[in-house]
Amino acid sequence: MYRDGNGVGREVAKRLHHLEEAAIGGHPKARHNLGVYEVNRGRIERGVKHFIIAAKNGHDGSVEALRELHAAGNVSRDDFDLAFRAHQAVEDASNSPQRESALAAMQTLGRR
């Protein structure tokens, strides 16, 4: 709603401020959105840095963005591999038998 300016004025500076605050607080989606903003502004290097940090925090969309930027020649193979391995480590660490049984229970209840 706010991002699109529905019902409120669209203030880019305010939006960026809140994205930066959330990113500093460790929110991977906010970090990813900062990366998108920077790439759209033509600041590829800054965007890549945001995507790498978000990927290291487990954000799937940032891995995909890095993959696309790597294919376009904007990300080195080493940087992509490092971010991808860190992303996999976060995913592996978040998997556990308790989590899998909870997800299975939620699916049987129709909550997921």
Backbone as ProteinMPNN parsed JSONL, in Angstrom:
{"seq_chain_A": "MYRDGNGVGREVAKRLHHLEEAAIGGHPKARHNLGVYEVNRGRIERGVKHFIIAAKNGHDGSVEALRELHAAGNVSRDDFDLAFRAHQAVEDASNSPQRESALAAMQTLGRR", "coords_chain_A": {"N_chain_A": [[0.827, -1.184, 0.0], [1.723, 1.401, 1.003], [4.117, 1.494, -0.39], [3.272, 1.656, -3.042], [1.872, 3.988, -3.055], [-0.825, 4.082, -2.517], [-3.556, 5.588, -1.118], [-1.932, 7.133, 0.47], [0.658, 9.615, 0.389], [3.434, 9.162, -1.796], [6.5, 8.804, -0.673], [9.682, 8.635, -1.413], [12.116, 8.98, -0.074], [11.416, 8.59, 2.606], [10.53, 5.969, 2.492], [12.905, 4.662, 1.785], [14.412, 5.223, 4.048], [13.062, 3.712, 6.021], [13.368, 1.154, 4.943], [16.155, 0.916, 5.106], [16.501, 1.008, 7.884], [15.163, -1.355, 8.627], [16.736, -3.213, 7.252], [19.215, -2.89, 8.516], [18.443, -3.866, 10.936], [18.377, -6.532, 10.371], [16.523, -7.661, 8.618], [15.937, -9.671, 5.953], [14.331, -9.375, 3.594], [13.948, -6.621, 3.392], [16.578, -5.852, 2.959], [16.978, -7.081, 0.497], [15.121, -5.598, -1.032], [16.352, -3.102, -0.96], [18.552, -3.711, -2.514], [17.287, -4.159, -4.993], [16.321, -1.579, -5.468], [18.756, -0.151, -5.714], [19.94, -1.403, -7.961], [18.056, -0.79, -9.905], [18.491, 1.921, -10.031], [20.843, 2.006, -11.31], [23.113, 1.524, -9.882], [24.836, -0.91, -9.697], [26.894, -2.324, -8.303], [26.454, -1.608, -5.591], [23.883, -2.634, -5.281], [24.402, -5.366, -5.652], [25.914, -5.902, -3.375], [23.943, -5.614, -1.376], [22.228, -7.709, -2.156], [23.911, -9.913, -1.727], [24.258, -9.867, 1.054], [21.583, -10.263, 1.86], [21.111, -12.784, 0.739], [22.896, -14.308, 2.226], [21.533, -14.247, 4.557], [19.475, -15.919, 4.086], [17.571, -15.298, 2.111], [15.7, -16.216, -0.596], [15.0, -14.939, -3.033], [17.055, -13.139, -3.394], [19.211, -14.755, -3.996], [18.405, -15.653, -6.475], [18.378, -13.197, -7.842], [21.108, -12.595, -7.758], [22.024, -14.708, -9.303], [20.97, -14.024, -11.812], [22.277, -11.572, -12.221], [24.879, -12.492, -12.267], [24.829, -14.031, -14.607], [24.576, -11.978, -16.391], [27.029, -10.885, -16.193], [27.692, -9.205, -14.109], [28.326, -10.035, -11.575], [30.885, -11.727, -9.916], [32.03, -15.127, -10.28], [33.08, -16.207, -7.958], [31.993, -14.538, -5.911], [29.277, -15.1, -6.269], [29.231, -17.894, -5.741], [30.096, -17.907, -3.066], [27.995, -16.498, -1.757], [25.875, -18.202, -2.404], [26.623, -20.624, -1.13], [26.587, -19.759, 1.536], [23.886, -19.155, 1.785], [22.779, -21.714, 1.443], [23.793, -22.905, 3.754], [22.388, -21.535, 5.739], [19.788, -22.391, 5.162], [20.095, -25.163, 5.595], [20.682, -25.149, 8.312], [18.279, -24.325, 9.325], [16.6, -26.433, 8.987], [15.032, -29.096, 10.632], [13.998, -32.047, 12.417], [11.81, -31.453, 14.081], [10.796, -29.081, 12.973], [10.037, -29.995, 10.441], [8.021, -31.837, 11.129], [6.196, -30.106, 12.282], [5.543, -28.479, 10.083], [4.337, -30.43, 8.46], [2.122, -31.04, 10.044], [0.791, -28.584, 9.996], [0.141, -28.451, 7.298], [-1.663, -30.561, 7.06], [-3.713, -29.506, 8.476], [-4.422, -27.511, 6.846], [-3.252, -25.021, 6.903], [-1.096, -24.031, 5.573]], "CA_chain_A": [[0.0, 0.0, 0.0], [2.557, 2.604, 1.097], [5.109, 1.437, -1.457], [2.643, 2.045, -4.301], [1.257, 5.301, -2.918], [-2.282, 3.97, -2.395], [-4.124, 6.169, 0.093], [-0.961, 8.018, 1.113], [1.653, 10.151, -0.536], [4.579, 8.276, -2.01], [7.728, 9.502, -0.312], [10.777, 7.702, -1.63], [13.12, 9.147, 0.981], [10.898, 7.96, 3.816], [10.529, 4.526, 2.235], [14.292, 4.209, 1.879], [14.814, 5.296, 5.456], [12.499, 2.559, 6.73], [14.035, -0.041, 4.414], [17.496, 0.871, 5.686], [16.354, 0.644, 9.302], [14.823, -2.779, 8.697], [17.901, -3.971, 6.792], [20.193, -2.843, 9.606], [17.9, -4.747, 11.966], [18.52, -7.926, 9.985], [15.389, -8.138, 7.825], [16.484, -9.959, 4.626], [13.493, -8.843, 2.51], [14.268, -5.198, 3.286], [17.906, -5.783, 2.346], [16.742, -7.412, -0.913], [14.455, -4.453, -1.661], [17.383, -2.075, -1.165], [19.319, -4.154, -3.675], [16.478, -3.888, -6.184], [16.326, -0.126, -5.649], [20.073, 0.274, -6.195], [20.127, -1.891, -9.336], [17.183, 0.016, -10.767], [19.106, 3.252, -10.153], [22.09, 1.854, -12.051], [24.235, 1.298, -8.955], [24.879, -2.372, -9.674], [27.773, -2.804, -7.23], [25.761, -1.459, -4.298], [22.792, -3.6, -5.281], [24.976, -6.702, -5.466], [26.275, -6.032, -1.952], [22.705, -5.853, -0.635], [21.759, -9.055, -2.476], [24.789, -10.888, -1.073], [23.921, -9.891, 2.479], [20.257, -10.876, 2.002], [21.256, -14.215, 0.432], [23.557, -14.914, 3.384], [20.525, -14.331, 5.614], [18.472, -16.898, 3.712], [16.537, -14.791, 1.199], [15.746, -16.937, -1.866], [14.938, -14.008, -4.149], [18.369, -12.515, -3.578], [20.047, -15.734, -4.702], [17.975, -15.604, -7.871], [18.861, -11.925, -8.399], [22.548, -12.747, -7.97], [22.196, -15.614, -10.435], [20.705, -13.242, -13.021], [23.357, -10.6, -12.381], [26.07, -13.253, -12.656], [24.662, -14.373, -16.019], [24.787, -10.744, -17.157], [28.417, -10.474, -16.047], [27.835, -8.177, -13.075], [28.742, -10.657, -10.319], [31.916, -12.735, -10.166], [31.67, -16.504, -9.91], [33.454, -16.387, -6.549], [30.991, -13.877, -5.073], [28.025, -15.862, -6.358], [29.408, -19.16, -5.025], [30.157, -17.617, -1.635], [26.642, -16.176, -1.303], [25.035, -19.393, -2.534], [26.987, -21.56, -0.053], [26.093, -19.207, 2.805], [22.431, -19.328, 1.747], [22.519, -23.137, 1.698], [24.092, -23.176, 5.164], [21.262, -21.022, 6.528], [18.664, -23.305, 4.946], [20.392, -26.419, 6.27], [20.595, -24.928, 9.756], [16.89, -24.133, 9.736], [15.875, -27.695, 8.865], [15.127, -29.994, 11.777], [12.84, -32.952, 12.453], [10.679, -30.769, 14.712], [10.24, -28.141, 12.004], [9.374, -30.768, 9.39], [6.76, -32.386, 11.649], [5.275, -28.977, 12.456], [5.053, -28.117, 8.75], [3.423, -31.482, 8.032], [0.895, -30.88, 10.818], [0.112, -27.389, 9.487], [-0.407, -28.76, 5.983], [-2.855, -31.388, 7.231], [-4.763, -28.619, 8.979], [-4.731, -26.556, 5.787], [-2.758, -23.675, 7.26], [0.064, -23.606, 4.795]], "C_chain_A": [[0.876, 1.253, 0.0], [3.537, 2.658, -0.071], [4.551, 1.967, -2.774], [1.972, 3.406, -4.239], [-0.259, 5.252, -2.831], [-2.757, 4.543, -1.061], [-3.19, 7.115, 0.836], [-0.025, 8.563, 0.049], [2.841, 9.205, -0.648], [5.858, 9.067, -1.779], [8.889, 8.524, -0.368], [11.806, 7.793, -0.504], [12.677, 8.456, 2.273], [10.901, 6.435, 3.667], [11.937, 3.972, 2.368], [14.793, 4.211, 3.316], [14.321, 4.057, 6.208], [13.09, 1.245, 6.23], [15.425, -0.193, 5.02], [17.453, 0.471, 7.158], [16.069, -0.843, 9.456], [16.016, -3.64, 8.283], [18.978, -4.014, 7.866], [19.757, -3.767, 10.735], [17.926, -6.217, 11.588], [17.382, -8.504, 9.16], [15.849, -8.388, 6.383], [15.652, -9.419, 3.463], [13.764, -7.352, 2.322], [15.619, -5.019, 2.601], [17.785, -6.075, 0.847], [16.119, -6.224, -1.645], [15.42, -3.29, -1.876], [18.253, -2.431, -2.367], [18.588, -3.884, -4.973], [16.495, -2.394, -6.488], [17.649, 0.331, -6.263], [20.314, -0.179, -7.635], [19.28, -1.077, -10.302], [17.725, 1.424, -10.975], [20.432, 3.195, -10.899], [23.313, 1.648, -11.18], [24.341, -0.207, -8.688], [25.715, -2.892, -8.509], [27.11, -2.726, -5.864], [24.619, -2.446, -4.186], [23.281, -5.009, -5.022], [25.352, -6.922, -4.006], [25.041, -6.314, -1.1], [22.19, -7.267, -0.888], [22.604, -10.122, -1.79], [24.449, -10.997, 0.41], [22.578, -10.581, 2.697], [20.325, -12.376, 1.732], [21.905, -14.943, 1.609], [22.612, -15.03, 4.572], [19.346, -15.204, 5.214], [17.405, -16.432, 2.748], [16.696, -15.422, -0.185], [15.778, -15.999, -3.069], [16.269, -13.335, -4.424], [19.331, -13.463, -4.276], [19.699, -15.712, -6.185], [18.455, -14.316, -8.548], [20.357, -11.995, -8.677], [22.834, -13.659, -9.159], [22.007, -14.851, -11.754], [21.82, -12.22, -13.276], [24.667, -11.281, -12.771], [26.002, -13.608, -14.144], [24.901, -13.161, -16.918], [26.213, -10.215, -17.024], [28.665, -9.43, -14.979], [28.282, -8.716, -11.721], [29.787, -11.713, -10.657], [31.432, -14.108, -9.715], [31.971, -16.744, -8.435], [32.423, -15.764, -5.612], [29.674, -14.64, -5.081], [28.135, -17.159, -5.569], [29.418, -18.957, -3.518], [28.764, -17.339, -1.07], [25.743, -17.403, -1.352], [25.339, -20.398, -1.426], [26.489, -21.064, 1.301], [24.572, -19.367, 2.892], [22.066, -20.779, 2.053], [22.759, -23.486, 3.162], [22.958, -22.696, 6.061], [20.059, -21.95, 6.38], [18.878, -24.621, 5.669], [20.252, -26.282, 7.782], [19.151, -24.794, 10.225], [16.048, -25.399, 9.6], [16.111, -28.541, 10.104], [13.911, -30.917, 11.752], [11.6, -32.288, 13.073], [10.006, -29.817, 13.734], [9.476, -28.891, 10.919], [8.053, -31.353, 9.877], [5.74, -31.275, 11.879], [4.704, -28.537, 11.116], [4.055, -29.141, 8.232], [2.084, -31.348, 8.76], [0.11, -29.663, 10.313], [-0.523, -27.671, 8.134], [-1.656, -29.621, 6.097], [-4.021, -30.561, 7.763], [-5.16, -27.573, 7.96], [-4.253, -25.152, 6.071], [-1.572, -23.228, 6.434], [-0.186, -23.716, 3.348]], "O_chain_A": [[0.777, 2.076, -0.91], [3.762, 3.713, -0.664], [5.253, 2.638, -3.531], [1.545, 3.929, -5.268], [-0.921, 6.268, -3.046], [-2.396, 4.035, 0.0], [-3.625, 7.826, 1.741], [0.063, 8.026, -1.055], [3.199, 8.53, 0.316], [6.244, 9.899, -2.6], [9.057, 7.69, 0.521], [12.307, 6.769, -0.039], [13.481, 7.812, 2.946], [11.234, 5.71, 4.604], [12.141, 2.93, 2.992], [15.512, 3.304, 3.737], [15.082, 3.431, 6.946], [13.29, 0.319, 7.017], [15.827, -1.292, 5.402], [18.28, -0.317, 7.617], [16.656, -1.513, 10.306], [16.277, -4.677, 8.892], [19.584, -5.059, 8.1], [20.588, -4.376, 11.409], [17.541, -7.067, 12.39], [17.286, -9.723, 9.018], [16.125, -7.433, 5.657], [16.217, -9.039, 2.438], [13.803, -6.876, 1.187], [15.782, -4.135, 1.759], [18.41, -5.403, 0.026], [16.541, -5.882, -2.75], [15.313, -2.572, -2.87], [18.642, -1.558, -3.142], [19.191, -3.433, -5.947], [16.665, -1.993, -7.639], [17.66, 1.107, -7.219], [20.838, 0.587, -8.443], [19.735, -0.717, -11.388], [17.442, 2.051, -11.996], [21.077, 4.225, -11.097], [24.434, 1.603, -11.686], [23.989, -0.7, -7.617], [25.288, -3.806, -7.803], [27.192, -3.664, -5.072], [24.402, -3.034, -3.126], [22.663, -5.762, -4.269], [25.134, -8.005, -3.462], [25.084, -7.157, -0.204], [21.765, -7.95, 0.043], [22.07, -11.128, -1.322], [24.364, -12.099, 0.953], [22.441, -11.393, 3.612], [19.668, -13.158, 2.418], [21.512, -16.059, 1.948], [22.854, -15.815, 5.488], [18.331, -15.236, 5.91], [16.402, -17.126, 2.581], [17.697, -15.196, -0.865], [16.512, -16.248, -4.026], [16.574, -12.999, -5.568], [20.174, -13.028, -5.06], [20.581, -15.747, -7.042], [18.889, -14.345, -9.7], [20.823, -11.514, -9.71], [23.766, -13.419, -9.926], [22.787, -15.015, -12.691], [22.248, -12.032, -14.414], [25.468, -10.717, -13.516], [26.999, -13.499, -14.857], [25.365, -13.292, -18.051], [26.573, -9.224, -17.658], [29.737, -8.828, -14.942], [28.584, -7.939, -10.815], [29.596, -12.504, -11.581], [30.538, -14.225, -8.876], [31.202, -17.41, -7.742], [32.021, -16.387, -4.63], [29.034, -14.808, -4.043], [27.229, -17.494, -4.806], [28.823, -19.739, -2.777], [28.396, -17.88, -0.028], [24.94, -17.622, -0.445], [24.418, -20.967, -0.841], [26.023, -21.855, 2.121], [24.039, -19.679, 3.957], [21.15, -21.041, 2.832], [22.013, -24.273, 3.745], [22.604, -23.367, 7.031], [19.387, -22.26, 7.363], [17.954, -25.146, 6.29], [19.762, -27.191, 8.452], [18.83, -25.107, 11.372], [14.903, -25.432, 10.052], [17.242, -28.685, 10.568], [12.901, -30.593, 11.127], [10.476, -32.536, 12.635], [8.778, -29.754, 13.674], [8.389, -28.472, 10.522], [7.071, -31.37, 9.135], [4.543, -31.488, 11.689], [3.51, -28.251, 11.016], [3.042, -28.776, 7.635], [1.028, -31.525, 8.152], [-1.116, -29.719, 10.218], [-1.615, -27.179, 7.852], [-2.604, -29.445, 5.331], [-5.183, -30.889, 7.521], [-6.118, -26.829, 8.169], [-4.798, -24.19, 5.531], [-1.098, -22.106, 6.611], [0.69, -23.397, 2.545]]}, "name": "protein", "num_of_chains": 1, "seq": "MYRDGNGVGREVAKRLHHLEEAAIGGHPKARHNLGVYEVNRGRIERGVKHFIIAAKNGHDGSVEALRELHAAGNVSRDDFDLAFRAHQAVEDASNSPQRESALAAMQTLGRR"}
